[in-house]
């Protein structure tokens, strides 16, 4: 088994199967283990095969002005909760479950 056979095995995973980069890398890691444990073949040349890289996802973030426009359009009943969630970083249900304690 050579580099060509490994590429023939891994390429359809990425192209046709549309598997994640982690799945392709897991298959690439499984091949040396299988060959070493079953027939007892060592595949040192497999270290040169390029591993798949996961795509970079850039987060979508609103600008300060966009956030202010959204908060300005929220009705008065929910405005306090919206401002509290945005300012504190709480999750929605954390804010909804808040109770006011007056002593």
C-alpha positions as a printed Julia matrix, in Angstrom:
103×3 Matrix{Float64}:
   0.0    0.0    0.0
   1.42   3.36  -1.0
   0.57   7.05  -0.94
  -1.63   6.68  -4.01
  -3.85   4.08  -2.4
  -4.22   6.16   0.75
  -5.18   9.21  -1.29
  -7.68   7.12  -3.29
  -9.25   6.11   0.03
  -9.25   9.55   1.68
 -10.16  11.83  -1.24
 -13.7   10.49  -1.78
 -14.35  11.01   1.92
 -13.73  14.72   1.55
 -15.12  15.25  -1.95
 -18.06  12.9   -2.35
 -18.82  12.05   1.25
 -18.39  15.66   2.35
 -17.13  14.56   5.75
 -15.63  16.96   8.23
 -11.9   17.52   8.37
 -11.8   15.79  11.76
 -13.36  12.65  10.25
 -10.84  12.61   7.42
  -7.98  13.05   9.89
  -9.38  10.26  12.04
  -9.42   7.94   9.01
  -5.85   9.0    8.23
  -4.81   8.14  11.8
  -6.64   4.82  11.71
  -4.75   3.55   8.65
  -1.31   3.23  10.29
  -2.89   1.64  13.36
  -4.75  -0.9   11.23
  -1.69  -1.74   9.15
   0.56  -2.0   12.21
  -1.81  -4.15  14.29
  -3.36  -6.47  11.67
  -0.73  -7.43   9.07
   2.19  -5.98  11.03
   3.2   -3.43   8.36
   4.79  -0.14   9.42
   3.83   2.93   7.35
   6.43   5.62   8.21
   5.84   7.38   4.87
   2.28   8.15   5.96
   3.62  10.97   8.16
   4.13  13.01   4.98
   0.44  12.91   3.98
  -1.2   16.3    4.42
  -3.87  16.43   7.09
  -7.17  18.15   6.4
  -7.71  21.55   7.97
 -11.09  22.56   9.31
 -12.52  25.65   7.64
 -12.17  28.88   9.56
 -15.46  30.3   10.74
 -15.47  33.99  11.45
 -18.05  35.02  14.02
 -20.76  37.42  12.95
 -20.64  40.36  15.33
 -22.77  43.48  15.28
 -21.11  46.86  15.49
 -21.83  49.12  18.44
 -24.18  51.27  16.33
 -26.07  48.2   15.09
 -26.52  46.95  18.66
 -27.77  50.35  19.76
 -30.31  50.44  16.89
 -31.6   46.99  17.85
 -31.87  47.89  21.54
 -33.63  51.18  20.69
 -36.36  49.31  18.78
 -37.26  46.91  21.6
 -40.54  47.68  23.34
 -40.36  49.06  26.86
 -41.56  45.86  28.5
 -38.57  43.89  27.19
 -36.02  46.71  26.98
 -34.73  46.25  30.52
 -34.21  42.52  29.96
 -32.53  43.11  26.58
 -30.15  45.71  28.01
 -29.4   43.47  30.98
 -28.65  40.47  28.77
 -26.45  42.46  26.42
 -24.57  44.27  29.17
 -23.98  41.29  31.41
 -23.53  38.5   28.87
 -26.25  36.4   30.46
 -28.14  33.83  28.43
 -31.82  34.41  27.71
 -33.18  31.93  30.25
 -30.79  33.21  32.92
 -32.29  36.66  32.49
 -35.87  35.39  32.34
 -35.43  33.44  35.57
 -34.1   36.41  37.54
 -36.13  37.36  40.57
 -36.04  40.71  42.28
 -35.45  40.63  46.03
 -36.27  43.72  47.98
 -35.31  43.74  51.66
